[in-house]
Amino acid sequence: GVGHPVIGFDHLAFIIGVGLIAAFHRNRLAMPAAFVAGTVGGTMLTLAAVSLPLAEIVITGSVVAAGVVAMRGKIMDLRVAAILAAAAGLFHGWAYGAAVIGAETTPVIAYLVGFGMIQILIAGGVALATARVWKIIDVAALQPRLAGAVVAGVGLAFLVENVEGLIFSAL
């Protein structure tokens, strides 16, 4: 599970986006923790054979949204940000879950611990490093907003690719 969040570029972009948004809050680990909790829940949904509709579209849309929120540089209520991160985490985790379908309990637990830890390290690390390196004192800080624009661009590219796939597969 340690490698899974970093081999999917859209998932990695979202995790970085969560960290960028979290950098604007006093409690920089609350939003990443909510996202990780959501991903664990989403993986459990996959293992319970629950299907989430349009998961890839929601995942790529969440990358775009995270980038846009970070790019705006405005502080969102932390409770709202955490709930949205957890909701997006359900879909990201649901997609991760495909890697462990059919596995026995011990490998599943190890997988969940691995991908949970790496996501907290990435998102929390980005939040803490962004706040420290770019000295975010107010929401007008330029660098994290530019990084948010990059995350949104990555998400938009994946979103267009997924929408094209839906259109052409229907034809």
ChimeraX attribute file (.defattr): number of C-alpha atoms within 10 A of each C-alpha:
attribute: neighborCount
match mode: 1-to-1
recipient: residues
	/A:1	21
	/A:2	16
	/A:3	12
	/A:4	17
	/A:5	23
	/A:6	17
	/A:7	10
	/A:8	11
	/A:9	14
	/A:10	25
	/A:11	24
	/A:12	19
	/A:13	26
	/A:14	31
	/A:15	30
	/A:16	26
	/A:17	33
	/A:18	32
	/A:19	31
	/A:20	32
	/A:21	32
	/A:22	29
	/A:23	31
	/A:24	25
	/A:25	20
	/A:26	10
	/A:27	12
	/A:28	23
	/A:29	21
	/A:30	18
	/A:31	29
	/A:32	31
	/A:33	20
	/A:34	21
	/A:35	30
	/A:36	28
	/A:37	18
	/A:38	25
	/A:39	29
	/A:40	23
	/A:41	22
	/A:42	27
	/A:43	27
	/A:44	20
	/A:45	19
	/A:46	22
	/A:47	19
	/A:48	11
	/A:49	12
	/A:50	12
	/A:51	13
	/A:52	15
	/A:53	9
	/A:54	11
	/A:55	16
	/A:56	19
	/A:57	18
	/A:58	16
	/A:59	25
	/A:60	28
	/A:61	20
	/A:62	28
	/A:63	32
	/A:64	28
	/A:65	19
	/A:66	30
	/A:67	32
	/A:68	23
	/A:69	23
	/A:70	30
	/A:71	24
	/A:72	18
	/A:73	23
	/A:74	15
	/A:75	16
	/A:76	15
	/A:77	9
	/A:78	18
	/A:79	12
	/A:80	11
	/A:81	23
	/A:82	22
	/A:83	15
	/A:84	18
	/A:85	26
	/A:86	25
	/A:87	20
	/A:88	27
	/A:89	28
	/A:90	27
	/A:91	28
	/A:92	30
	/A:93	30
	/A:94	28
	/A:95	20
	/A:96	25
	/A:97	25
	/A:98	12
	/A:99	16
	/A:100	18
	/A:101	15
	/A:102	9
	/A:103	12
	/A:104	9
	/A:105	10
	/A:106	9
	/A:107	12
	/A:108	20
	/A:109	13
	/A:110	13
	/A:111	22
	/A:112	23
	/A:113	15
	/A:114	16
	/A:115	22
	/A:116	22
	/A:117	15
	/A:118	19
	/A:119	28
	/A:120	20
	/A:121	16
	/A:122	19
	/A:123	29
	/A:124	25
	/A:125	19
	/A:126	22
	/A:127	27
	/A:128	21
	/A:129	15
	/A:130	21
	/A:131	22
	/A:132	12
	/A:133	9
	/A:134	14
	/A:135	13
	/A:136	17
	/A:137	10
	/A:138	10
	/A:139	16
	/A:140	12
	/A:141	17
	/A:142	14
	/A:143	16
	/A:144	27
	/A:145	22
	/A:146	17
	/A:147	19
	/A:148	29
	/A:149	21
	/A:150	19
	/A:151	29
	/A:152	27
	/A:153	17
	/A:154	19
	/A:155	27
	/A:156	20
	/A:157	14
	/A:158	21
	/A:159	22
	/A:160	14
	/A:161	13
	/A:162	16
	/A:163	14
	/A:164	12
	/A:165	11
	/A:166	13
	/A:167	9
	/A:168	9
	/A:169	8
	/A:170	7
	/A:171	5
